[in-house]
Amino acid sequence: MRKCTVISAWLAPRALASPRLTYWPGWEGISHMIVFGDSYTTTGFNDATAQPSKANPLGNPAYPGYTATNGPNWVDFLTTTYNATFLKTVNLAYGGATVDSALVQPYLPTVLSLKDQIIDEYLPKYSTHPSFFNWKMGSTLFASFFGINDIGNTYGNADPSAVLAQDIAEYASLMDLLYQSGARNFLFLNVPPVDRSPLTAAQGRTSQKLEAGIISAYNANITAMAANLSSTYADATTFVFNTHRIFTQVLNDPCSHPETCVYKNTTDYCDDYENGTESWYTFVPECGVPVDEYFWLNSLHPTFRMMNVTAKAIAKQLRGCWGSGHGTWERNVTWTT
């Protein structure tokens, strides 16, 4: 039996529950996915219109939706390219989202936080297993990708760790709420190295170093949160995907993955591309290379090739776990036998 030991400065482990049945069926057994997140995740899904179906497994809008990556994002790729069976996905992510707007304000007050996405959208419409999205405990994956805006909007504060400690605690509390609603299989994406984004790079090395340290601490706490969840509820299976590691690999060496070997620029972006282009492969001569050969579409968001690599690696990770009930995989976890 393998278990993980996680040491965290912000979040203390909870007591281990008595062993119970795991609901993880393997990636090939997942037929439904419910997703929460920010602009790295959103596809512009509107829960008041078309729901996921054979015609469009993401419901609406038309594939790939309204993404921030000038093409499909990781949810698109995971649902339609790296799925192991037909997969219906409800994507409640909202651009600019933080975990809780009352703790970390988003860029606009109309942005739906993780708390809003769960309480105002998921719970009233999807937690009841409606006929149009009749998910089951043992065949549904709940995925969350948060922290980019939480960190970006706080790391310049006098004491960001105090706010982010509350942020992580609220994140954990909301995952408990999902569990109580019937969720049993959880995927968490940790925070990528956005300290290397053009946005932070423009602020200088001091800002980059500060944000990098906060990201490292936040990611350790995501790992701890996942471990605590599967320790408290022995029938919960949790995965932490190391987004930070795979982004770092590609930023350091685009050819570390064949899908991104085309990247020619991993540090800057072109103004003519920053708001998206007509084609995923648009070429504006003044930009030097086509849009898909830039890692960064704009000051904060990567182009779709990075999302392809991310989804492919997530699927590989999910295929590689047989379901121990403690499936947290991340470099900050120490595995013992």
C-alpha positions as CSV (number, residue, x, y, z in Angstrom):
1,M,0.0,0.0,0.0
2,R,1.4,3.4,-1.0
3,K,0.7,6.5,0.9
4,C,1.9,10.1,0.7
5,T,3.4,12.4,3.3
6,V,3.1,16.1,2.6
7,I,4.5,18.9,4.8
8,S,2.8,22.3,4.4
9,A,3.3,25.6,6.2
10,W,-0.3,26.7,5.5
11,L,-2.5,23.6,5.8
12,A,-2.3,20.9,8.4
13,P,-3.2,17.3,7.4
14,R,-6.5,16.0,8.7
15,A,-7.2,12.6,10.3
16,L,-7.2,9.5,8.2
17,A,-10.7,8.0,7.7
18,S,-11.3,4.3,7.9
19,P,-10.8,2.4,4.5
20,R,-13.8,2.4,2.2
21,L,-14.5,1.7,-1.5
22,T,-12.8,3.8,-4.1
23,Y,-15.0,5.0,-7.0
24,W,-12.1,5.6,-9.4
25,P,-12.9,3.4,-12.5
26,G,-9.7,4.3,-14.4
27,W,-9.6,7.0,-17.1
28,E,-11.3,4.6,-19.6
29,G,-14.3,4.5,-17.2
30,I,-14.8,8.3,-17.0
31,S,-17.9,9.3,-19.1
32,H,-18.6,12.7,-17.5
33,M,-16.4,15.6,-16.4
34,I,-17.3,18.8,-14.5
35,V,-14.7,21.5,-14.6
36,F,-14.1,24.7,-12.6
37,G,-11.4,27.3,-13.4
38,D,-10.4,30.7,-14.8
39,S,-9.3,31.9,-18.3
40,Y,-6.8,29.0,-18.7
41,T,-9.8,26.7,-18.6
42,T,-12.9,28.5,-19.8
43,T,-14.5,27.7,-23.1
44,G,-17.4,30.1,-22.7
45,F,-20.0,27.5,-21.8
46,N,-23.5,28.9,-21.1
47,D,-25.4,26.5,-18.8
48,A,-28.7,28.0,-20.0
49,T,-28.3,26.8,-23.6
50,A,-27.2,23.5,-25.2
51,Q,-25.9,20.9,-22.9
52,P,-23.2,18.3,-23.7
53,S,-24.4,15.8,-26.3
54,K,-23.1,13.5,-29.0
55,A,-23.2,16.4,-31.4
56,N,-21.1,18.5,-29.0
57,P,-19.6,16.8,-26.0
58,L,-18.9,20.3,-24.5
59,G,-22.4,21.5,-25.0
60,N,-21.8,25.0,-26.3
61,P,-20.5,27.1,-28.0
62,A,-19.1,25.4,-31.1
63,Y,-15.7,23.8,-30.6
64,P,-13.3,24.9,-29.4
65,G,-15.4,27.7,-27.8
66,Y,-14.2,31.0,-26.5
67,T,-10.8,30.3,-25.1
68,A,-7.8,32.4,-24.1
69,T,-5.3,30.2,-26.1
70,N,-6.2,31.1,-29.7
71,G,-7.5,27.5,-30.2
72,P,-8.4,24.6,-28.0
73,N,-7.5,24.6,-24.4
74,W,-6.7,21.7,-22.1
75,V,-10.4,21.0,-21.5
76,D,-11.1,20.9,-25.2
77,F,-8.2,18.5,-25.9
78,L,-8.9,16.3,-22.9
79,T,-12.6,15.9,-23.8
80,T,-12.2,15.3,-27.6
81,T,-8.7,14.2,-28.3
82,Y,-7.3,12.4,-25.2
83,N,-10.6,10.9,-23.9
84,A,-10.5,7.2,-23.5
85,T,-14.3,6.8,-24.1
86,F,-17.1,9.2,-25.1
87,L,-16.8,12.0,-22.6
88,K,-19.4,14.7,-21.8
89,T,-18.0,17.8,-20.1
90,V,-19.7,20.7,-18.3
91,N,-17.1,23.5,-18.1
92,L,-18.2,26.2,-15.6
93,A,-14.9,28.0,-15.6
94,Y,-14.9,31.8,-15.9
95,G,-12.1,34.1,-17.1
96,G,-10.4,36.1,-14.3
97,A,-11.8,33.8,-11.6
98,T,-10.3,33.5,-8.1
99,V,-11.3,30.9,-5.5
100,D,-13.4,33.4,-3.6
101,S,-14.0,37.0,-4.7
102,A,-14.4,38.1,-1.1
103,L,-10.9,36.9,-0.3
104,V,-9.1,37.9,-3.6
105,Q,-10.9,40.3,-5.8
106,P,-11.0,39.5,-9.5
107,Y,-10.4,42.1,-12.2
108,L,-14.1,42.7,-12.5
109,P,-16.9,42.3,-9.8
110,T,-19.0,40.3,-12.3
111,V,-16.4,37.5,-12.5
112,L,-17.7,34.2,-11.2
113,S,-15.3,32.7,-8.6
114,L,-14.9,29.0,-7.8
115,K,-17.3,29.6,-5.0
116,D,-19.8,31.1,-7.4
117,Q,-19.3,28.4,-10.0
118,I,-20.1,25.7,-7.4
119,I,-22.8,27.4,-5.3
120,D,-24.7,29.3,-8.0
121,E,-24.2,27.0,-11.0
122,Y,-23.2,23.5,-10.1
123,L,-25.2,22.9,-7.0
124,P,-28.6,24.1,-8.3
125,K,-28.3,22.7,-11.8
126,Y,-26.0,19.7,-11.9
127,S,-25.6,18.2,-8.4
128,T,-29.1,16.7,-8.8
129,H,-28.0,14.5,-11.7
130,P,-30.4,16.0,-14.2
131,S,-31.6,13.9,-17.1
132,F,-29.6,16.1,-19.6
133,F,-26.3,15.5,-17.6
134,N,-27.0,12.3,-15.6
135,W,-23.6,11.8,-14.0
136,K,-22.6,9.0,-11.6
137,M,-20.2,8.9,-8.7
138,G,-18.1,6.2,-10.2
139,S,-17.8,7.6,-13.7
140,T,-17.4,11.4,-13.2
141,L,-14.2,13.4,-12.8
142,F,-14.3,16.8,-11.1
143,A,-11.5,19.0,-12.3
144,S,-10.3,22.4,-10.8
145,F,-7.6,24.8,-12.0
146,F,-7.1,27.7,-9.7
147,G,-4.4,29.9,-8.2
148,I,-3.1,32.0,-11.2
149,N,-5.3,35.0,-10.4
150,D,-5.3,34.4,-6.6
151,I,-1.5,34.7,-6.7
152,G,-1.3,37.4,-9.4
153,N,-3.7,39.7,-7.4
154,T,-2.0,39.2,-4.1
155,Y,1.7,38.5,-4.4
156,G,2.5,42.2,-4.2
157,N,0.7,42.6,-0.9
158,A,2.7,43.1,2.3
159,D,1.7,39.7,3.6
160,P,0.4,37.6,0.7
161,S,0.8,34.3,2.6
162,A,-1.9,35.3,5.1
163,V,-4.5,35.9,2.3
164,L,-3.5,32.9,0.4
165,A,-3.7,30.7,3.5
166,Q,-7.4,31.7,3.7
167,D,-7.7,31.2,0.0
168,I,-6.4,27.6,0.2
169,A,-8.6,26.9,3.2
170,E,-11.7,28.1,1.3
171,Y,-10.6,26.0,-1.7
172,A,-10.5,22.9,0.6
173,S,-13.8,23.8,2.0
174,L,-15.4,24.0,-1.4
175,M,-13.9,20.6,-2.4
176,D,-15.6,19.2,0.8
177,L,-18.8,20.7,-0.5
178,L,-18.3,18.9,-3.8
179,Y,-17.7,15.7,-2.0
180,Q,-20.9,16.1,0.0
181,S,-22.8,16.5,-3.3
182,G,-21.5,13.2,-4.5
183,A,-18.1,14.0,-6.1
184,R,-15.6,11.2,-5.6
185,N,-12.9,11.6,-8.2
186,F,-10.9,14.9,-8.2
187,L,-8.3,16.4,-10.5
188,F,-6.3,19.5,-9.4
189,L,-4.0,21.4,-11.8
190,N,-1.4,23.4,-9.9
191,V,-0.2,26.8,-10.9
192,P,2.1,27.1,-13.9
193,P,5.3,29.3,-13.8
194,V,3.5,32.5,-14.7
195,D,6.4,34.3,-13.0
196,R,8.0,33.7,-16.4
197,S,5.1,35.3,-18.3
198,P,5.7,38.6,-20.1
199,L,3.4,40.3,-17.6
200,T,5.6,39.5,-14.6
201,A,8.9,39.7,-16.6
202,A,8.1,43.3,-17.5
203,Q,8.1,44.1,-13.8
204,G,11.6,42.9,-13.3
205,R,13.6,40.1,-11.6
206,T,12.5,41.1,-8.1
207,S,8.8,40.6,-8.9
208,Q,9.6,37.4,-10.8
209,K,11.4,35.9,-7.8
210,L,8.7,37.0,-5.4
211,E,5.9,35.5,-7.5
212,A,7.9,32.3,-8.1
213,G,8.2,31.8,-4.3
214,I,4.5,32.3,-3.8
215,I,3.7,29.9,-6.6
216,S,5.9,27.2,-5.0
217,A,4.2,27.6,-1.7
218,Y,0.7,27.6,-3.2
219,N,1.4,24.5,-5.2
220,A,2.6,22.7,-2.1
221,N,-0.7,23.5,-0.5
222,I,-2.7,22.3,-3.4
223,T,-0.9,19.0,-3.0
224,A,-1.6,19.0,0.7
225,M,-5.2,19.8,0.1
226,A,-5.6,16.9,-2.3
227,A,-3.9,14.5,0.1
228,N,-6.1,15.7,3.0
229,L,-9.2,15.2,0.9
230,S,-8.4,11.5,0.1
231,S,-7.3,10.9,3.7
232,T,-10.4,12.3,5.2
233,Y,-12.6,10.5,2.7
234,A,-11.1,7.1,1.9
235,D,-13.5,6.6,-1.0
236,A,-12.2,9.8,-2.7
237,T,-9.5,9.6,-5.3
238,T,-7.4,12.7,-5.9
239,F,-4.9,13.6,-8.6
240,V,-2.6,16.6,-8.7
241,F,-1.3,17.4,-12.2
242,N,2.0,19.2,-12.2
243,T,1.2,22.0,-14.6
244,H,4.2,23.9,-13.3
245,R,6.6,21.1,-14.3
246,I,5.4,20.6,-17.8
247,F,5.2,24.4,-18.6
248,T,8.8,24.7,-17.3
249,Q,9.9,21.9,-19.5
250,V,8.5,23.5,-22.6
251,L,9.7,27.0,-21.7
252,N,13.2,25.7,-21.2
253,D,13.1,23.4,-24.2
254,P,10.2,23.5,-26.7
255,C,11.3,20.3,-28.3
256,S,10.9,18.4,-25.0
257,H,7.5,17.6,-26.4
258,P,6.9,17.1,-30.2
259,E,3.7,19.1,-30.1
260,T,5.5,22.3,-29.0
261,C,8.8,21.9,-31.0
262,V,7.5,24.4,-33.4
263,Y,7.8,27.2,-30.8
264,K,10.3,29.8,-31.8
265,N,9.6,32.4,-29.1
266,T,9.1,31.5,-25.4
267,T,9.6,34.9,-23.8
268,D,7.6,37.5,-25.7
269,Y,4.3,38.0,-27.5
270,C,3.3,40.0,-30.5
271,D,0.8,42.8,-30.1
272,D,-0.9,41.8,-33.4
273,Y,-1.8,38.4,-31.9
274,E,-2.6,39.2,-28.3
275,N,-6.4,39.4,-28.7
276,G,-6.6,36.2,-30.8
277,T,-6.4,35.8,-34.6
278,E,-8.7,34.6,-37.4
279,S,-6.8,31.3,-37.7
280,W,-4.9,29.2,-35.2
281,Y,-1.9,29.6,-37.5
282,T,-2.2,33.3,-38.6
283,F,1.0,34.9,-39.8
284,V,1.6,38.6,-39.5
285,P,5.0,39.5,-41.0
286,E,5.7,42.2,-38.4
287,C,5.5,39.4,-35.7
288,G,8.3,37.4,-37.3
289,V,6.7,34.0,-37.0
290,P,3.1,32.7,-37.0
291,V,1.0,33.0,-33.9
292,D,1.3,29.3,-33.1
293,E,5.0,29.6,-33.0
294,Y,4.8,31.9,-30.0
295,F,4.5,30.2,-26.5
296,W,2.7,33.3,-25.2
297,L,-0.3,34.6,-27.0
298,N,-0.3,37.7,-24.8
299,S,1.1,38.8,-21.5
300,L,-0.3,35.9,-19.5
301,H,-1.8,33.1,-21.7
302,P,-0.1,30.4,-23.7
303,T,-1.1,29.4,-27.2
304,F,-3.0,26.2,-27.9
305,R,0.0,24.0,-28.5
306,M,0.9,24.2,-24.8
307,M,-2.7,23.2,-24.0
308,N,-2.3,20.2,-26.2
309,V,0.8,19.0,-24.3
310,T,-1.0,19.6,-21.0
311,A,-4.1,17.6,-21.8
312,K,-2.0,14.8,-23.3
313,A,0.0,14.5,-20.1
314,I,-3.1,14.7,-17.9
315,A,-4.6,11.8,-19.8
316,K,-1.4,9.8,-19.4
317,Q,-1.4,10.4,-15.7
318,L,-5.0,9.4,-15.3
319,R,-4.5,6.3,-17.4
320,G,-1.5,5.4,-15.2
321,C,-3.4,5.1,-11.9
322,W,-5.5,2.1,-11.1
323,G,-7.3,3.8,-8.3
324,S,-5.8,3.4,-4.8
325,G,-8.0,6.1,-3.3
326,H,-4.9,8.2,-2.7
327,G,-3.9,9.0,-6.3
328,T,-2.1,12.3,-5.7
329,W,0.9,12.5,-8.0
330,E,3.2,15.5,-7.8
331,R,6.9,16.2,-7.2
332,N,6.3,17.8,-3.8
333,V,4.9,14.5,-2.5
334,T,7.1,11.9,-0.8
335,W,5.9,8.4,-1.5
336,T,6.6,5.7,1.1
337,T,5.8,2.0,1.3
